[in-house]
Amino acid sequence: MSPTQKRAVLALVPTAAVAAAALVGTVGGPAQADTDSLRLHEQSLAASGTAAPLQSGNVTSVGSFPGQAGISGCFLRTAPILVTSGADSLQVWNVSKPAAPRLVGTLPDALFENEAMNCGERRTSTGTQRFALIGVDSVQASPDDPQHVNVGGNELIVVDVTRPSDPTIRSRTPGLTSTHTVACADRDCSYAYSAGDSGSGTFSVFDLRHLDKPREVDGKPGKAGLQAFSSPTAGHKWNFDNAGYGTHTGFDGASIWDVRKPARPRLVTTTGAAGKGNDPRYPGWNDFILHNSFRPNATAFRPDATPSFAHGNVLLVTEEDYEQVDCSKAGSFQTWWVKRLDGTPGAIRPLDKVELSDLGSYPLPVGGFCSSHWFDFRPGGLVAAGFYGGGTQVLDVRNPRDIKPYGHSVWGGSEVWDAMWAPVYKDGRQTGRKTSYVYSIDLVRGLDVSRVALPGTTAARSAASTPAAPAGGRVPGAPLGLVGAALVSAALLRVAARKAGQRNAEIPVSA
């Protein structure tokens, strides 16, 4: 990064701080203001050129809910509640009717960038506590906690959402490493892991057993001072499966860890040279960063078995490269074969990948990002994925060696950061099944809800006979704007830090 670039990036920090301070001083009660604002946004969208999406015949738009510069979200397990995070607020939604989510609470929050929303829940003697984790990447301020304004990041914030109508900041703690994302490491969210720093090859573990007093865990108790934990793939996102393993994705690929003792994670294996983007047999598998992951049916894992979801040995991954504007290279969706979890080095092998241009049944965005981003897996083999200006893409991964397009929904001038299947709730609790509704969290549009005709249903057979939108063509991309500029700037800082930093510790597993 040149001195001119660095000055331009650092110039954003005081600007963000001023905006945050202004928010603290001016934002009042959210209830009626939210309702009025939503109505104005809905009227504006209805009158604009973005009122009709380009959709495949098996995807139908059922509702748009603007009012937030949306980035990510999470569903609660023990209540039909969705929590979304944006650059301007944290919002709480009642999703008991998945086709018609209802906004019930808002925490005004100037924030960049809680890129991965994580929800936590635990039973106590006084009832179930529900909360969300916010990772501060560069700046944060809220009128709910006016004495704290963060400029510089590296902080975890716990937001109490037990009363959905009144989300409040409960506690916060600094971290030694980047909190670009923060993720619950166990079912009760007693511990959480940070994205970490690629330059130093480290990440933070937070002890959340006492929600009012979170603290960072010492990664090297025998060494003087508080120390972070070492990782060969720091640092972007941790994703945890139901078998006691966590996957850490980052600049150097992905690594799988045994986290059954979450305060003492143990490295198991990595994606090797292919995950680093250094294997000539697999060009384009990591041109920038492996972004996030998920291993379905992990408890059924069988070592050396044929890759399939039935065997719990397929790792789903998005590779992000939003600096690339060529949609044939801008960031792919991938499948990997997890051969072994016995400490064998490089035991995660590539299977298949698709770029946005490979999906081929939608117009490509112009002037906007088109990388893959957050995704969600639906049991049965469909993935809903956000592709920024490429909209929401539904992928058929039933054969992990041959990823196929299934459906799409693309709005002009939007940026889909996150796409999730709404869960099925019964008696207020998740059942483990998912509905046919996809929630798309959009930086420009807020929240969009679509219904997908699932394979084998009458609706899917009917949709198959409906002509899709013509292949090729173009749709306008969303303007980069201040948030987009901050996103790129933050990425440049992380890349510069990565190049300049030196690893603090060697990991005893081959890359």
C-alpha positions in Angstrom: 0.0 0.0 0.0 1.4 3.4 -1.0 1.7 6.3 1.5 -1.1 8.0 -0.5 -3.4 5.0 -0.2 -2.7 4.7 3.5 -3.5 8.3 4.1 -6.8 7.9 2.2 -7.7 4.9 4.3 -6.9 6.5 7.6 -8.8 9.6 6.6 -12.0 7.5 6.8 -11.5 6.9 10.5 -12.2 10.4 11.9 -15.0 10.7 9.4 -16.6 7.6 10.8 -16.0 8.8 14.3 -17.7 12.1 13.6 -20.7 10.2 12.1 -20.8 7.9 15.1 -20.8 10.8 17.5 -23.5 12.5 15.6 -25.6 9.4 15.8 -25.2 9.2 19.6 -26.4 12.8 19.9 -29.3 12.7 17.5 -31.0 9.3 17.5 -34.1 9.1 19.7 -36.7 6.4 20.3 -37.0 3.9 17.5 -40.5 2.6 17.6 -42.7 5.1 15.6 -39.7 6.4 13.7 -39.0 2.9 12.4 -42.6 2.4 11.3 -42.7 5.7 9.4 -39.2 5.1 7.9 -40.2 1.7 6.7 -43.3 3.0 5.0 -41.3 5.8 3.2 -38.7 3.2 2.1 -41.3 0.8 0.8 -43.0 3.6 -1.2 -39.6 4.7 -2.6 -38.8 1.1 -3.7 -42.2 0.6 -5.3 -41.7 3.8 -7.3 -38.2 3.0 -8.4 -36.7 0.9 -11.1 -35.8 -1.8 -8.6 -39.4 -2.7 -7.9 -39.2 -5.9 -10.0 -36.4 -8.4 -9.7 -35.0 -10.7 -12.4 -35.9 -14.1 -11.2 -35.8 -17.7 -12.4 -39.2 -19.4 -12.7 -38.7 -21.3 -9.5 -38.1 -18.2 -7.3 -40.8 -15.8 -6.3 -40.5 -12.5 -4.5 -42.9 -12.4 -1.6 -41.8 -9.2 0.3 -39.3 -6.4 0.7 -38.6 -4.8 4.0 -36.2 -1.8 3.6 -34.9 0.4 6.4 -31.4 -1.0 7.1 -28.0 -1.0 5.4 -28.0 -4.8 5.9 -24.9 -7.0 6.3 -25.7 -10.2 8.1 -28.2 -12.0 10.4 -28.9 -14.9 12.6 -32.0 -16.9 13.7 -32.6 -17.8 17.4 -33.1 -21.4 18.2 -35.6 -21.1 21.1 -37.8 -18.3 19.7 -39.0 -17.3 16.1 -36.7 -14.3 16.1 -34.2 -13.0 13.5 -31.5 -10.5 14.4 -29.9 -8.5 11.6 -26.9 -6.3 11.7 -26.2 -3.4 9.4 -24.0 -0.4 9.1 -26.6 1.7 10.8 -28.5 -0.5 13.3 -29.2 -3.8 14.9 -32.8 -5.0 14.2 -34.9 -7.7 15.7 -37.6 -9.4 13.7 -40.5 -11.7 14.6 -40.4 -14.5 11.9 -43.3 -16.7 13.2 -44.8 -16.0 9.8 -41.7 -16.6 7.5 -43.3 -14.9 4.5 -44.0 -11.8 6.5 -41.3 -10.9 9.0 -42.3 -8.1 11.4 -39.8 -5.6 12.8 -40.2 -5.5 16.6 -37.0 -3.8 17.9 -34.2 -1.6 16.8 -30.9 -0.6 18.4 -29.4 2.4 16.5 -25.8 1.5 16.0 -23.3 3.2 13.7 -21.0 0.3 13.0 -18.4 -1.0 10.6 -18.4 -3.8 10.3 -20.2 -6.6 12.2 -19.9 -8.8 9.1 -21.1 -12.1 10.7 -24.1 -11.9 13.0 -24.0 -14.6 15.7 -26.8 -15.4 18.2 -26.4 -17.0 21.6 -28.9 -18.6 24.0 -28.7 -20.3 27.3 -31.1 -21.4 30.0 -30.7 -19.8 33.5 -32.6 -20.0 36.8 -34.5 -16.9 35.7 -35.3 -18.1 32.2 -33.7 -18.2 28.7 -31.2 -15.5 28.0 -30.9 -14.5 24.4 -28.2 -12.3 22.9 -26.2 -11.4 19.8 -22.5 -10.8 19.3 -21.2 -7.8 17.6 -17.6 -7.6 16.3 -16.3 -4.1 15.8 -13.9 -3.9 12.9 -13.1 -0.2 12.7 -15.8 2.0 14.3 -18.9 1.7 16.5 -21.2 4.0 18.5 -24.7 3.8 19.8 -27.0 6.1 21.8 -27.7 3.0 24.0 -24.1 3.2 25.3 -23.0 6.8 24.7 -20.0 6.7 27.0 -18.3 4.2 24.7 -17.3 5.2 21.1 -14.9 2.8 19.4 -12.5 4.0 16.7 -10.0 1.3 15.9 -11.9 -2.0 16.3 -10.8 -5.1 18.1 -13.8 -5.3 20.4 -16.6 -7.7 21.1 -20.0 -6.4 22.2 -22.8 -8.5 23.7 -26.3 -7.2 22.9 -29.2 -8.5 25.0 -32.2 -9.4 22.9 -34.1 -11.4 25.5 -36.8 -8.7 25.2 -37.0 -8.4 21.4 -38.6 -5.0 21.5 -35.8 -3.6 23.5 -32.3 -4.7 22.3 -29.6 -3.2 24.6 -25.9 -3.3 24.9 -25.1 -5.6 27.8 -21.3 -5.7 27.9 -18.1 -5.4 25.9 -14.5 -6.4 26.0 -11.4 -5.6 23.9 -9.5 -8.3 21.9 -5.9 -8.7 20.9 -6.9 -9.7 17.4 -9.3 -8.6 14.7 -13.0 -8.9 15.6 -14.1 -8.5 11.9 -16.2 -11.5 12.7 -17.0 -13.2 16.0 -18.6 -16.7 16.3 -20.1 -18.8 19.1 -17.9 -21.9 19.5 -20.4 -24.0 21.4 -24.1 -24.5 21.7 -24.5 -22.3 24.8 -22.1 -19.7 23.4 -20.0 -19.9 26.5 -17.0 -19.2 24.3 -16.5 -17.3 21.1 -13.7 -17.0 18.6 -12.6 -13.9 16.6 -11.6 -13.7 12.9 -8.0 -13.1 14.0 -5.1 -11.5 12.2 -3.4 -12.9 9.1 -0.2 -11.0 9.7 0.5 -12.5 13.1 -1.4 -15.8 12.4 -3.4 -15.5 15.6 -7.0 -15.3 16.8 -8.8 -14.6 20.1 -10.9 -16.8 22.3 -13.4 -15.0 24.5 -14.9 -16.5 27.7 -18.6 -15.6 27.7 -19.7 -17.7 30.7 -20.4 -14.5 32.5 -22.2 -12.3 30.0 -21.8 -9.2 32.0 -18.0 -9.7 32.2 -16.7 -11.2 29.0 -12.9 -11.6 28.9 -10.2 -12.9 26.5 -8.7 -16.3 27.2 -4.9 -16.5 27.5 -3.6 -18.6 24.6 -0.2 -19.3 26.2 -0.6 -19.3 30.0 3.1 -20.1 30.4 4.2 -16.9 28.7 4.2 -13.4 30.3 1.2 -11.3 29.4 -2.1 -12.1 27.6 -1.4 -14.1 24.4 -3.6 -14.9 21.4 -4.0 -18.4 19.9 -2.0 -19.4 16.7 -3.7 -20.5 13.5 -2.3 -21.2 10.0 -5.4 -19.8 8.3 -6.2 -16.6 10.2 -8.2 -14.8 9.8 -11.8 -14.2 8.6 -14.5 -16.5 10.0 -15.0 -19.5 12.3 -17.9 -21.9 11.5 -18.8 -24.7 13.9 -20.5 -28.0 13.2 -22.6 -30.2 15.5 -19.7 -32.8 16.0 -17.4 -30.6 18.0 -15.2 -29.2 15.2 -14.7 -25.7 14.0 -13.4 -24.5 10.6 -11.3 -21.4 10.4 -11.2 -19.7 7.0 -8.9 -16.9 5.9 -6.2 -15.7 3.5 -4.3 -19.0 3.6 -7.3 -21.3 3.1 -9.2 -23.3 5.8 -8.2 -25.3 8.8 -10.4 -27.7 10.9 -10.0 -27.8 14.6 -11.2 -30.0 17.5 -13.1 -27.6 19.7 -14.8 -30.0 22.1 -12.7 -28.1 24.7 -13.4 -24.6 23.4 -10.9 -22.9 25.7 -8.2 -25.1 24.2 -8.8 -25.7 20.5 -6.6 -28.2 18.8 -5.6 -28.1 15.1 -6.6 -31.2 13.1 -5.9 -30.5 9.4 -5.9 -27.8 6.6 -6.7 -27.3 2.9 -3.0 -27.3 2.1 -1.5 -25.7 -1.0 -4.8 -25.5 -2.8 -6.4 -23.5 0.0 -3.5 -21.1 -0.2 -4.0 -20.7 -3.9 -0.5 -22.1 -4.6 -1.4 -25.5 -6.2 -1.1 -25.2 -10.0 -3.6 -28.1 -10.3 -6.3 -25.9 -8.8 -6.0 -22.4 -10.2 -8.4 -19.8 -8.8 -9.3 -21.6 -5.7 -8.1 -18.8 -3.5 -7.3 -15.5 -5.2 -7.9 -13.5 -2.1 -9.6 -15.2 0.9 -11.6 -18.3 1.8 -14.5 -16.4 3.4 -16.8 -18.9 5.4 -17.7 -22.5 5.5 -20.2 -25.2 6.7 -19.9 -29.0 7.0 -23.4 -30.5 6.9 -24.2 -33.8 8.8 -20.8 -33.7 10.5 -21.7 -36.3 13.1 -21.9 -38.9 10.3 -18.3 -38.4 9.3 -16.5 -41.4 7.9 -12.8 -41.1 7.1 -11.7 -41.9 3.5 -15.4 -42.4 2.5 -16.7 -41.2 -0.9 -17.5 -37.5 -0.6 -21.2 -37.1 0.2 -23.4 -35.3 2.7 -24.4 -38.7 3.9 -20.8 -39.3 5.1 -20.5 -35.9 6.7 -17.2 -35.2 4.8 -18.1 -32.4 2.4 -17.1 -28.9 3.4 -18.9 -26.0 1.7 -16.9 -22.8 1.2 -17.2 -19.4 -0.3 -14.0 -17.8 -1.8 -14.3 -14.0 -1.7 -12.5 -11.7 -4.1 -14.5 -8.5 -4.3 -11.6 -6.5 -5.6 -12.0 -8.4 -8.8 -14.7 -6.9 -11.1 -14.6 -9.8 -13.7 -17.5 -12.0 -12.6 -15.7 -15.1 -14.0 -13.0 -14.6 -11.3 -14.6 -12.5 -8.6 -15.1 -15.2 -5.9 -16.4 -18.7 -6.2 -18.6 -21.1 -4.3 -16.7 -24.3 -3.6 -17.0 -27.9 -2.3 -14.1 -29.7 -0.5 -13.6 -33.3 0.5 -12.6 -33.8 4.1 -10.7 -37.1 3.9 -9.6 -37.5 7.5 -9.7 -35.8 10.9 -6.9 -37.7 12.5 -4.1 -35.1 12.2 -3.1 -35.9 8.6 -1.7 -32.7 7.0 -3.6 -31.3 4.0 -6.5 -33.7 4.3 -9.1 -31.3 2.9 -9.1 -31.7 -1.0 -10.9 -29.6 -3.7 -14.0 -31.1 -5.4 -15.7 -28.4 -7.4 -16.2 -24.7 -7.7 -18.4 -22.2 -9.6 -18.0 -18.5 -10.2 -21.0 -16.2 -10.8 -20.5 -16.3 -14.5 -20.6 -20.2 -14.5 -24.2 -20.1 -13.3 -25.2 -18.7 -16.6 -29.0 -17.9 -16.3 -29.0 -14.4 -15.0 -27.7 -11.0 -16.1 -24.2 -10.1 -14.8 -23.9 -6.9 -12.7 -22.1 -3.9 -14.0 -20.2 -1.5 -11.7 -20.8 -3.5 -8.6 -19.2 -6.4 -6.7 -20.1 -9.9 -7.9 -18.2 -12.2 -5.5 -19.7 -15.0 -3.5 -20.3 -14.1 0.2 -22.4 -15.5 3.0 -24.5 -18.7 2.3 -26.8 -21.1 4.0 -27.3 -24.8 3.4 -30.8 -26.4 3.3 -30.9 -30.2 4.1 -31.6 -32.0 0.9 -28.8 -30.2 -1.0 -29.7 -26.6 -1.9 -27.6 -23.6 -1.0 -28.8 -20.0 -0.9 -25.8 -17.6 -1.4 -25.4 -13.9 -1.6 -23.3 -12.7 -4.5 -23.3 -8.9 -3.8 -24.4 -7.3 -7.1 -25.1 -10.8 -8.5 -28.0 -11.1 -6.1 -29.2 -14.2 -4.4 -28.2 -17.4 -6.1 -29.7 -20.8 -5.2 -27.2 -23.7 -6.0 -27.8 -27.4 -6.3 -25.0 -29.2 -4.5 -26.6 -32.6 -4.2 -23.7 -33.9 -6.1 -20.8 -32.1 -4.4 -18.5 -32.9 -7.4 -20.9 -31.1 -9.8 -22.4 -27.8 -8.5 -25.3 -26.7 -10.6 -27.4 -23.5 -10.7 -30.9 -24.0 -9.4 -32.5 -20.5 -9.2 -31.7 -16.8 -8.8 -33.2 -13.5 -7.7 -31.4 -10.3 -8.9 -32.5 -6.8 -8.1 -30.9 -3.9 -10.0 -28.7 -1.6 -7.9 -28.5 -3.9 -4.8 -25.8 -5.7 -2.9 -26.8 -9.0 -1.3 -24.4 -9.8 1.6 -26.2 -12.6 3.2 -28.8 -15.2 2.2 -30.4 -17.6 4.7 -33.2 -20.2 4.6 -35.9 -19.4 7.2 -36.0 -22.2 9.8 -39.2 -24.2 10.6 -40.3 -23.4 14.2 -42.7 -25.6 16.3 -43.9 -24.4 19.7 -41.5 -21.5 19.4 -38.4 -23.7 18.8 -36.4 -24.6 15.7 -37.1 -28.2 14.5 -33.9 -28.6 12.5 -35.9 -28.3 9.2 -35.9 -25.3 7.0 -38.7 -23.6 5.0 -38.7 -22.8 1.3 -38.3 -19.1 2.1 -34.9 -17.3 1.6 -34.1 -14.2 3.5 -31.6 -11.9 1.5 -29.9 -9.2 3.6 -29.0 -6.4 1.3 -26.8 -3.4 1.9 -29.0 -1.2 -0.3 -32.5 -2.8 0.0 -32.5 -4.0 3.6 -34.3 -7.4 3.7 -35.9 -9.3 0.8 -37.9 -12.5 1.2 -38.3 -15.0 -1.7 -40.0 -18.4 -1.9 -38.2 -21.2 -3.7 -40.0 -24.1 -5.4 -38.1 -27.1 -4.0 -37.0 -30.1 -6.0 -39.8 -32.7 -6.5 -42.6 -30.4 -5.6 -45.5 -29.5 -7.9 -44.4 -25.9 -7.9 -40.9 -26.9 -9.0 -42.3 -28.9 -11.9 -44.5 -26.0 -12.9 -41.5 -23.6 -12.7 -39.4 -25.9 -14.9 -41.8 -25.2 -17.8 -41.6 -21.4 -17.3 -39.0 -19.6 -19.4 -36.2 -18.1 -17.3 -34.7 -14.7 -17.8 -32.4 -14.7 -20.8 -28.8 -15.6 -20.2 -26.2 -12.9 -20.4 -27.1 -9.3 -20.4 -26.4 -6.8 -17.6 -28.0 -5.2 -14.6 -26.8 -2.1 -12.9 -24.6 -2.5 -9.9 -25.1 -0.7 -6.6 -22.9 2.5 -6.3 -19.9 1.8 -4.2 -20.7 4.6 -1.7 -19.1 5.3 1.7 -19.7 1.8 3.1 -18.3 0.2 0.0 -15.3 2.5 0.1 -14.8 1.6 3.8 -15.0 -2.1 2.9 -12.3 -1.8 0.3 -10.2 0.4 2.5 -10.5 -2.0 5.4 -9.5 -4.9 3.1 -6.5 -3.0 1.9 -5.3 -2.4 5.5 -5.7 -6.1 6.2 -3.7 -7.1 3.1 -1.0 -4.6 4.0 -0.8 -5.9 7.6 -0.7 -9.5 6.3 2.2 -8.7 4.0 4.1 -6.8 6.7 3.4 -9.1 9.6 5.4 -12.0 10.8 4.0 -15.3 12.2 4.4 -15.5 16.0 4.3 -19.3 16.1 4.6 -22.3 13.8 1.7 -24.7 13.7 2.8 -28.4 13.8 0.6 -29.4 10.8 1.9 -29.0 7.2 0.2 -26.5 5.0 
